[in-house]
Amino acid sequence: MKVKKLLHTRMRVSDMESTLQFYCDVLGLEVVDQKVSPRGSHLAFLAVPNSEELIELCSFPTSGPVTVQEDLVHLAFEVENLEETIQELQAKDIPITDGPTQSSSGSRFIFIDAPDGYEIELIQRAPGVVIV
């Protein structure tokens, strides 16, 4: 067997409304579908600019609040200009939890926290860099 491509990544969240607000208003992602699964999970699918893969958010209140361990998982997004991104985050009172840091390749990045403690890495790639 060989998989064909990555379709989506699911992340369970405690509060769908505040999580959607963060991903849409802060990061600029777009909700492309919302539904309730047969078992009662509330699902939202988010499109990321210039990506085919979706992020699936799942709220299932009967399973209790989400607790994300530190440094367990993070999402990384490319940004055009890290300094402008930092200014926009500060204007929205979104704290930077780490960085800015420059990698050996010359790319620069910061981390912020999404609701439930998921880490978000925002990267400005150095010219010609494919992977950070």
N, C-alpha and C positions, 0 to 999 in steps of 0.2 A: 504494500500500500504506500502511496505517496499523496500527501494533501495537495490540493490545487492552489489555494490561497487563503489568507487570513480574512475572515468576514467581519467579526466583531469581537470585542473583549467586554465581558460583563463585570460590573462592579456593584456590589450591594451597598445601598446607602440607607441612612436612617430617616432622612427628611427629603423627599423627592423635590418639593417646591424650592427649598433653599439651595439644594444641589443644582437643580436646573438653572436657577438664577445665577449661580456662580459660573457654571460652564458656558452659559449663553452671554451674560452681561460682562463678565470679566475676560473670558477667553475668546468669545465670539463664535462659539460653536452653534450649530443649528439643530433644533429638534425636527427630525424627519418622520417620526412615528411614535405614537403612544398607545398602549393597550394594557389590558389586564389578562394575565395568563390563566389557564384553567384552574390552577391551584390558588389563585388570588393575588399573585405578585403584580405590583404596578410596574410597568416597564416603559422606559423612554429610550429611544435610539437617537444618538447624536452624530451628525456629520461633522467631519473635520475638514476645513478647507484644503484642497489639493490632495486629499486622501480618499481611497475607496473604502477603507475599513471604517467601521462604525464603533462607537462606544455605547454599550448597552448599560443603562442604569436600572437597577432593580431594587424596589422598596418592598419588603415583606415584613410588615410590623410585627406579626405574630412570632417571628424568630428573635425578637429583641433588638436592641441598638447595635450598631456596627462598631467594632473596636479594631482599628487598624494598627498593627504593630509598627513601631518606628523602623524605617529603612527596609520595609518588607517589599513594597511595590511602589513604582511611580510611573507617571506618564510624562513623556518628553515631547515638547512642541517646539518647532522652529519659529523664531520671530525675526522680523526684518532688521530691527534696530533695538538693541538691548537697553540703551539709555532712554529712549522714548518709552519703551515698555515699562521700565522702572518708574518713570514719571507718571504714567497712566495708572499704575498700581498704587502709587502713593496717593494720587488724587482720589482713588476709590477706597482708601484706607485698608489696602491689602498688604499685610506685612511680608517682607522678604525674610525667609527663614534661614537662608544660606547664600553667600555670594554677595556681589558678583565675583566669579572666579574665572581665570583664564586657563584653558587646557594647554597641553604641550603642542597641540595642533594650531593654537591661536584662536580657537573658538572661545566664546565667553558665555557663561550661563549663571542663572540664579535658580533658587527653589522658592516656591510658595506652597501653602497648604490649602487644599480643597476641603469642603465639609467632610467630616468623619476622619480627618487626618491623612487622607491620601496626599502624597507629595506630587507636586507638579514642577517639572524642570522646564525652564524657558531658555532656549539656546539661540544665540546669534552665531552662526557658523562663519569661520574664517573663509575667505575666498578659496575655492577649490576643494574644501573639506567635504567629504561625503558622510563620514561617521565620526561622532564625537567620542 
